[in-house]
Amino acid sequence: MRSRMKIWQRIIALFAVVIMCVGCSKVPSTSYNPWEVISIGTDAKLLDIAFTGNPQHGYLVGSNATLLETKDGGETWQSIKLQLDNDKYRFNSISFAGEEGWIVGEPSLLLHSTDEGRSWLRVPLSEKLPGNPVNILALGAKSAEMATDVGAIYKTTDGGQNWKAQVEEAVGVVRNMKRSADGKYVAVSAKGNFYSTWEPGQNAWVPHNRNSSRRVENMGFADNGQLWMLARGGVVQFSEPAKPEEWLEAQYPELSTSWGLLDLAYRTPEEIWVSGGSGNLLRSPDGGKTWEKDRDVEEVPANFYKIVFFSPEQGFVIGDRGYLLKYQPNIAAASKSDAG
């Protein structure tokens, strides 16, 4: 008798879960899919992407000293083997300003190019550098800004021969860090239990408690300086435009999701894309008020870790297992034209 009751209890519980899942997946589908799926054919974890002054010429970097080059806007990629002391380097970040490019990685590594990546010169870094470089931004001729995984920020104006510290105190180990167009930074702590901000002119990072019990996954900036936050449980939240210390009501683009939100990027001031695990990609056409899901990429066997838009017409989503999504503006334009 007891065994029968247990069986019925399990059936009822399973039925309830099914009903809940059906009710929670009501996020509408996008009317079109502007993303082309590209399989790079590498086992390395891809971490960053950058293009030179030529939008057809770009590079991908990743683990195991991976450097891939495209000359057709990201349709095809060729591997480049650099002459390093070992092939275990993790290339964390790449950035170009015209023909001048930079790569940073770990263990502590800095590479510099002045010829669109045809050749790379290793630039020595101080053994006293706090942490490993995780982000590099090319600012112009011989100028770049570098940040490490403990929140140290440095700037060079002589091609990397000398670096000036921009902040006196590091913030501690961070899980991720983003920079705004005007030089501000936001960093999420390693455990996601708080975040810190810094802007030029400040001596130290300013810590902030998270505004809920949910751990923070990632944070960044909109073009207008507004902060965005992704938290556990599929939460998206934006700061008050006029009051960065205050936050608007939390949003749940897809209720009770079992996959995590990993990155967010603006294609335009109003159009937002959010990526996540298990091939999940969400879009908001109205600045985060409403959301829809791109179900055409759900079958891609990858987690989508990073979204980058170089312009409203050029964007990429970096996934694991060697998968890359390329934004196709002609598909988006044709779909909008048909809808009109």
C-alpha positions in Angstrom: 0.0 0.0 0.0 2.8 2.4 1.0 4.7 1.6 -2.2 1.6 2.5 -4.3 1.2 5.8 -2.4 4.8 6.6 -3.1 4.4 5.9 -6.8 1.3 8.2 -7.0 3.1 10.9 -5.1 6.0 10.8 -7.5 3.6 10.9 -10.5 1.8 13.9 -9.0 5.1 15.6 -8.3 6.3 15.0 -11.8 3.0 16.3 -13.3 3.3 19.4 -11.2 6.9 20.0 -12.4 5.7 19.6 -16.0 2.9 22.1 -15.5 5.2 24.6 -13.9 7.8 24.3 -16.7 5.1 24.8 -19.3 3.8 27.9 -17.5 7.3 29.3 -17.1 8.4 29.1 -20.7 5.9 31.6 -22.1 8.6 34.1 -23.1 7.8 34.8 -26.8 10.1 33.8 -29.6 11.9 36.3 -31.8 10.2 36.8 -35.2 13.6 36.3 -36.9 17.1 34.9 -36.1 19.9 37.3 -37.1 22.7 35.0 -36.0 24.8 32.7 -38.2 26.3 29.8 -36.3 30.0 29.3 -37.1 32.0 26.2 -35.8 35.6 27.2 -35.4 36.8 23.6 -35.0 38.9 24.1 -31.8 38.9 22.5 -28.4 40.3 25.7 -26.8 38.1 27.9 -24.8 37.5 31.1 -26.8 37.7 34.2 -24.6 37.8 37.4 -26.6 37.5 38.9 -30.1 38.7 42.1 -31.7 38.9 43.7 -35.2 41.5 46.0 -36.7 40.7 49.2 -38.5 39.4 46.9 -41.2 36.1 45.3 -40.2 36.9 42.3 -42.3 40.2 41.6 -40.4 40.0 40.4 -36.9 41.3 37.9 -34.3 40.0 35.5 -31.7 42.0 34.5 -28.6 41.6 31.8 -26.0 43.2 29.1 -23.9 46.2 27.1 -24.9 47.8 30.2 -26.6 45.0 30.2 -29.2 45.1 32.9 -31.8 42.8 32.8 -34.8 42.6 35.2 -37.6 39.8 36.1 -40.0 40.0 38.2 -43.2 36.4 37.9 -44.3 34.5 39.4 -41.3 34.4 36.3 -39.2 33.1 33.8 -41.7 36.3 31.7 -41.6 39.2 31.5 -39.2 42.8 30.3 -39.5 45.0 29.4 -36.6 48.2 31.3 -36.0 51.1 29.8 -34.0 53.1 32.2 -32.0 56.7 31.6 -30.9 56.3 31.5 -27.1 58.2 29.5 -24.4 55.1 27.2 -24.1 51.6 26.7 -25.5 49.8 26.8 -22.1 49.2 30.5 -22.0 45.6 31.6 -21.6 45.0 34.6 -23.8 42.4 36.6 -21.9 41.9 39.7 -23.9 42.8 41.3 -27.3 42.2 44.9 -28.5 43.1 47.0 -31.6 43.2 50.7 -32.4 43.8 50.7 -36.1 46.9 48.7 -36.9 48.1 48.6 -33.3 47.0 45.6 -31.2 47.6 44.1 -27.8 47.1 40.7 -26.2 47.2 40.0 -22.4 47.1 36.6 -20.7 48.3 34.4 -17.9 50.7 33.5 -16.6 51.5 37.2 -16.8 51.9 38.0 -20.5 51.7 41.0 -22.8 52.0 41.0 -26.6 52.1 44.1 -28.8 51.7 44.4 -32.6 52.0 47.5 -34.8 51.2 45.9 -38.1 47.7 44.6 -37.7 48.8 41.4 -36.1 51.2 40.2 -38.8 53.9 40.1 -36.0 53.7 40.1 -32.3 56.4 41.3 -29.8 56.4 40.2 -26.2 56.6 43.1 -23.8 58.2 42.3 -20.4 55.9 42.9 -17.3 57.1 43.5 -13.8 57.3 40.5 -11.5 55.6 42.8 -8.9 52.5 43.2 -11.1 49.5 42.5 -8.8 47.6 39.5 -10.3 47.4 38.4 -13.9 46.3 40.7 -16.8 42.7 39.9 -17.8 41.7 43.0 -19.9 43.5 45.2 -22.3 42.1 48.2 -24.3 44.0 49.9 -27.1 43.6 53.6 -26.8 45.6 54.9 -29.7 49.2 55.2 -30.8 51.5 53.4 -28.2 48.7 53.8 -25.7 46.7 51.2 -23.8 45.0 50.4 -20.5 45.5 47.1 -18.8 43.6 45.6 -15.8 44.4 42.5 -13.7 42.3 39.9 -12.0 42.7 41.7 -8.6 41.6 45.1 -9.9 45.0 46.7 -10.6 44.7 49.2 -13.5 47.7 50.5 -15.5 48.1 52.8 -18.5 51.0 53.1 -21.0 51.7 55.8 -23.5 55.0 54.5 -24.8 54.2 51.1 -26.3 54.2 49.2 -23.0 57.8 50.2 -21.9 56.4 52.0 -18.9 53.1 51.7 -17.0 51.4 54.1 -14.6 49.1 52.8 -11.9 45.6 54.4 -12.2 44.4 53.1 -8.8 46.4 52.8 -5.6 44.7 49.8 -4.1 43.6 46.6 -5.8 40.1 45.3 -5.1 40.8 41.6 -4.6 40.1 38.6 -6.8 37.3 39.3 -9.2 35.2 36.9 -11.4 34.7 39.5 -14.1 35.3 43.2 -14.9 33.9 45.6 -17.4 34.9 49.1 -18.6 32.7 51.9 -19.8 33.5 54.0 -22.8 34.5 56.9 -20.6 36.9 54.9 -18.4 34.8 53.7 -15.5 35.1 50.1 -14.2 32.8 47.7 -12.4 34.1 44.4 -11.0 32.2 41.5 -9.5 33.9 39.7 -6.5 35.0 36.1 -7.0 32.1 34.7 -5.0 29.6 37.2 -6.4 28.6 38.5 -3.0 29.5 42.1 -3.7 30.7 44.4 -6.5 33.1 47.4 -6.7 33.2 50.5 -8.9 36.0 52.8 -9.9 36.3 55.9 -12.1 39.3 58.0 -13.2 40.5 60.3 -10.4 39.5 57.9 -7.5 42.4 56.5 -5.4 40.6 53.2 -4.6 37.8 51.0 -5.6 34.4 51.7 -4.0 32.7 48.4 -2.7 29.0 47.9 -2.9 26.8 45.2 -1.3 24.6 43.3 -3.7 21.0 44.4 -3.5 19.5 41.0 -2.9 20.3 37.5 -1.6 21.1 36.3 -5.1 24.8 36.1 -6.0 25.9 38.4 -8.8 27.1 36.7 -12.0 28.1 39.7 -14.2 27.9 43.5 -14.5 28.5 46.2 -17.0 27.6 49.6 -18.5 25.1 50.8 -21.0 26.2 53.6 -23.3 24.4 56.2 -21.1 26.5 55.0 -18.1 23.6 53.0 -16.6 24.7 49.8 -14.8 23.3 46.4 -15.6 23.5 43.3 -13.4 22.9 39.6 -14.0 22.3 37.5 -10.9 21.6 33.9 -10.1 18.2 32.6 -11.0 18.0 34.4 -14.3 17.7 37.9 -12.9 18.4 41.0 -15.0 18.5 44.4 -13.2 19.3 48.0 -14.2 20.4 50.9 -12.1 18.4 54.2 -11.9 19.7 56.3 -14.8 20.1 59.4 -12.5 21.0 57.5 -9.3 23.6 54.8 -10.0 23.4 53.7 -6.3 19.8 52.8 -6.7 18.4 49.9 -8.7 15.2 49.4 -10.7 12.9 46.4 -10.0 14.5 43.1 -10.9 13.4 41.4 -14.1 13.0 37.7 -14.9 13.1 37.4 -18.7 12.4 33.6 -18.4 10.9 32.5 -15.1 12.4 29.6 -13.1 15.1 29.1 -15.6 17.6 26.3 -14.9 20.3 27.9 -17.0 22.4 30.9 -15.9 22.6 34.3 -17.5 26.3 35.0 -18.5 26.6 38.2 -20.4 24.6 41.3 -21.7 25.4 43.7 -24.5 23.6 46.6 -26.2 23.4 46.5 -30.0 21.7 49.9 -30.0 20.6 52.2 -27.1 17.3 50.2 -27.0 18.1 46.7 -28.3 19.7 44.4 -25.7 20.9 40.8 -26.0 21.5 38.5 -23.1 23.3 35.2 -23.4 23.4 32.2 -21.1 24.1 28.5 -20.7 22.8 25.7 -22.9 22.5 27.7 -26.1 20.1 30.3 -24.7 19.9 33.8 -26.1 17.3 36.5 -25.2 16.5 39.9 -26.8 14.8 43.0 -25.6 13.8 45.5 -28.3 12.8 48.2 -25.8 15.7 48.7 -23.3 14.7 45.7 -21.0 11.0 46.3 -20.7 10.0 43.2 -22.6 11.9 40.1 -23.7 11.8 37.5 -26.4 13.9 34.3 -27.0 15.9 33.3 -30.1 14.9 29.7 -30.2 16.7 29.1 -33.5 20.1 28.9 -31.7 18.8 26.7 -28.8 20.2 23.6 -30.5 23.8 24.9 -30.6 25.6 22.6 -28.1 27.4 25.5 -26.3 27.2 27.9 -23.4 27.2 31.5 -24.7 29.8 33.3 -22.5 30.4 36.6 -24.1 28.5 39.1 -26.4 30.4 41.8 -28.3 29.0 44.5 -30.6 31.6 46.6 -32.5 28.8 48.5 -34.2 25.0 48.0 -34.6 25.9 46.0 -37.8 28.8 44.0 -36.4 28.5 41.7 -33.5 29.5 38.2 -32.2 28.5 35.8 -29.4 31.4 33.7 -28.1 30.5 30.1 -27.0 32.4 27.2 -25.7 33.3 24.1 -27.8 34.5 26.3 -30.6 31.2 27.9 -31.5 30.7 31.5 -32.5 27.6 33.4 -33.5 27.9 36.1 -36.1 25.3 38.9 -36.3 23.8 39.2 -39.8 22.4 42.8 -40.3 20.9 41.9 -43.7 18.7 39.2 -42.1 17.5 41.6 -39.4 16.8 44.4 -41.9 14.9 42.0 -44.2 12.8 40.7 -41.4 11.9 44.2 -40.2 11.1 45.2 -43.7 8.7 42.2 -44.1 7.1 43.0 -40.8 6.5 46.6 -41.9 
